Amino acid sequence: MRKVIITAMMAVVWLGYKEKNTSKQIQPTAEVEVKSVDELYQTAALFIKSEESLRLKPYKCAGGKWTIGWGHVMTTKERWLYRHGITVEQADRLFDEDYKQFIKDVKRRFPELKSYKKVIVTSMIAYNIGMSFASDNLGKAIKSGRNIKRHLFKYKMAKGRVLKGLVKRREAELELWNASNDEFIAAADYYKEIVDNRIKRVL
């Protein structure tokens, strides 16, 4: 009987030790995943800002829409509210609101995307061209996992003419689409330098 009790006590101690150490092993993995998601978002945000103009006063974009900040399309109410301009902090807030909404829309329209990086890149594309592509050939290619290059490069025109800036943007988006998570995140420093210089020029 004594041997049974000692064996049982040892088993309890072992299980407690195993549970304690297993928790220690799992926690860093979860933290790494959260960090990776945040880094993907931050890199994407920097990429978009590096491609957009930072304007603290209302202006009309190439598509003829009233815009402000990091490419934020203004509502009728905002055209009055921000008629005298905004701060960089307000521009960043408007950007985050817009981009997070695009991410939500992409997750809803493209449930087939299991890679968070591809959700992020699809949202980057949507930030520039809107969500209407979800039902056209580009959207179908994304959903089916086919090569998106030919369909993506159809979005290189504004007001009936090809814009070099849009061609370069599509090229960069395609490169990031095909990049690994580490390659994607590694590009952050390059985009951050561009964004920092944009901010300096408007202050």
C-alpha positions in Angstrom: 0.0 0.0 0.0 2.9 2.4 0.9 4.5 1.8 -2.5 1.2 2.6 -4.3 0.8 5.9 -2.3 4.4 6.9 -3.0 4.0 6.0 -6.7 0.8 8.1 -6.9 2.5 11.0 -5.2 5.3 10.9 -7.6 2.9 10.8 -10.5 1.1 13.9 -9.2 4.4 15.7 -8.8 5.5 14.7 -12.3 2.2 15.9 -13.8 2.4 19.2 -12.0 6.0 19.7 -13.2 5.0 18.7 -16.8 2.0 21.1 -16.9 4.1 23.9 -15.5 6.9 23.5 -18.0 4.5 22.9 -20.9 2.8 26.2 -20.2 6.2 27.9 -20.3 6.9 26.3 -23.7 3.6 27.3 -25.2 3.5 30.9 -24.1 6.5 32.2 -26.2 5.0 30.6 -29.3 1.7 32.5 -28.7 3.7 35.7 -28.2 5.7 35.2 -31.3 2.5 34.7 -33.3 0.9 37.9 -32.0 4.1 39.7 -32.6 4.3 38.4 -36.2 0.7 39.5 -36.9 1.5 43.0 -35.5 4.7 43.2 -37.6 2.8 42.2 -40.7 0.2 44.9 -40.0 2.8 47.6 -39.3 4.8 46.7 -42.4 1.7 46.9 -44.6 0.7 50.2 -43.0 4.1 51.6 -43.8 4.0 50.3 -47.4 0.6 52.0 -48.0 1.8 55.2 -46.5 4.9 55.1 -48.6 2.7 54.9 -51.7 0.2 57.5 -50.7 0.8 61.3 -50.4 0.5 62.8 -47.0 -1.7 65.8 -47.4 -3.0 67.7 -44.3 -5.3 69.8 -46.5 -8.2 68.5 -48.6 -7.4 67.7 -52.2 -8.8 65.8 -55.2 -7.0 62.5 -55.9 -6.2 61.1 -59.4 -9.7 59.5 -59.4 -11.4 62.9 -58.7 -12.4 62.2 -55.1 -11.9 64.6 -52.2 -9.1 63.1 -50.1 -7.0 64.0 -47.1 -4.3 62.5 -44.9 -2.8 59.1 -46.1 -5.3 58.8 -49.0 -8.4 58.9 -46.9 -11.5 59.5 -49.1 -13.6 62.1 -47.3 -17.3 61.8 -46.5 -19.5 64.8 -47.1 -19.5 65.5 -43.4 -15.7 65.3 -43.3 -15.3 67.8 -46.1 -16.8 70.4 -43.8 -15.2 69.0 -40.6 -11.7 69.0 -42.0 -12.0 71.9 -44.4 -9.2 73.7 -42.6 -7.0 70.6 -42.5 -5.8 68.0 -40.0 -2.7 67.0 -38.0 -0.4 64.1 -38.7 -1.9 62.3 -35.7 -5.4 62.7 -37.1 -4.1 61.5 -40.5 -2.7 58.4 -38.8 -6.0 57.8 -36.9 -8.0 58.0 -40.1 -5.6 55.7 -41.8 -5.9 53.0 -39.1 -9.7 53.2 -39.1 -9.7 52.8 -42.9 -7.2 50.1 -43.1 -8.6 48.0 -40.3 -12.0 48.2 -42.0 -10.4 46.9 -45.3 -8.9 44.0 -43.4 -12.3 43.1 -41.9 -13.9 43.3 -45.4 -11.2 41.1 -46.9 -11.6 38.5 -44.2 -15.4 38.5 -44.9 -15.1 38.4 -48.7 -12.1 36.0 -48.9 -12.6 33.3 -46.3 -10.4 31.1 -48.5 -7.3 33.0 -47.4 -5.7 31.1 -44.6 -2.4 33.1 -44.7 -2.7 36.3 -42.6 0.0 37.8 -44.8 -2.1 37.3 -47.9 -5.1 38.8 -46.0 -2.8 41.8 -45.3 -1.6 42.2 -48.9 -5.1 41.8 -50.3 -6.2 44.6 -47.9 -3.3 46.7 -49.2 -4.6 46.3 -52.7 -8.1 47.1 -51.5 -6.9 50.3 -49.8 -5.9 51.6 -53.2 -8.6 50.2 -55.6 -11.5 49.5 -53.3 -13.4 46.2 -52.7 -15.1 45.9 -56.1 -12.3 43.7 -57.3 -13.6 40.9 -55.0 -16.1 39.8 -57.6 -14.0 40.2 -60.7 -11.1 38.2 -62.2 -8.6 39.4 -59.6 -10.9 38.4 -56.8 -11.5 35.0 -58.4 -7.8 34.4 -58.8 -7.1 35.3 -55.1 -9.9 33.0 -54.0 -8.8 30.0 -56.1 -5.1 30.5 -55.4 -4.2 31.1 -59.0 -1.5 33.5 -60.2 -2.8 37.1 -59.7 -0.2 39.0 -61.8 -2.2 39.4 -65.0 -5.4 40.5 -63.2 -3.6 42.7 -60.7 -1.9 44.8 -63.4 -5.3 45.7 -65.0 -5.5 48.2 -62.1 -2.9 50.5 -63.5 -5.0 53.2 -65.0 -6.8 56.4 -63.8 -9.1 58.5 -66.0 -8.3 56.3 -69.0 -4.5 56.5 -68.9 -1.8 54.3 -67.5 0.0 55.8 -64.5 3.6 54.9 -63.8 3.0 55.3 -60.1 0.2 52.7 -60.3 2.4 50.3 -62.3 5.2 50.5 -59.7 2.6 50.0 -56.9 1.2 46.9 -58.5 4.8 45.6 -59.0 5.5 46.1 -55.3 2.3 44.5 -54.2 3.0 41.5 -56.4 6.5 41.1 -54.9 5.0 41.3 -51.3 2.3 38.8 -52.3 4.9 36.3 -53.2 7.3 37.1 -50.3 7.6 35.0 -47.2 6.5 36.4 -43.8 10.1 37.2 -42.9 10.8 38.8 -46.3 7.7 40.9 -45.9 8.5 42.1 -42.4 12.1 42.8 -43.4 10.9 45.5 -45.8 9.5 47.6 -43.0 12.7 49.7 -42.4 12.8 50.6 -46.1 9.2 51.9 -46.1 9.6 53.6 -42.7 12.4 55.8 -44.1 10.1 56.9 -46.9 7.2 57.6 -44.5 9.4 59.5 -42.1 10.6 61.8 -44.9 7.0 62.4 -46.0 6.1 63.5 -42.6 9.1 65.8 -42.3 8.1 67.5 -45.5 4.7 68.5 -44.3 5.7 69.7 -40.9 
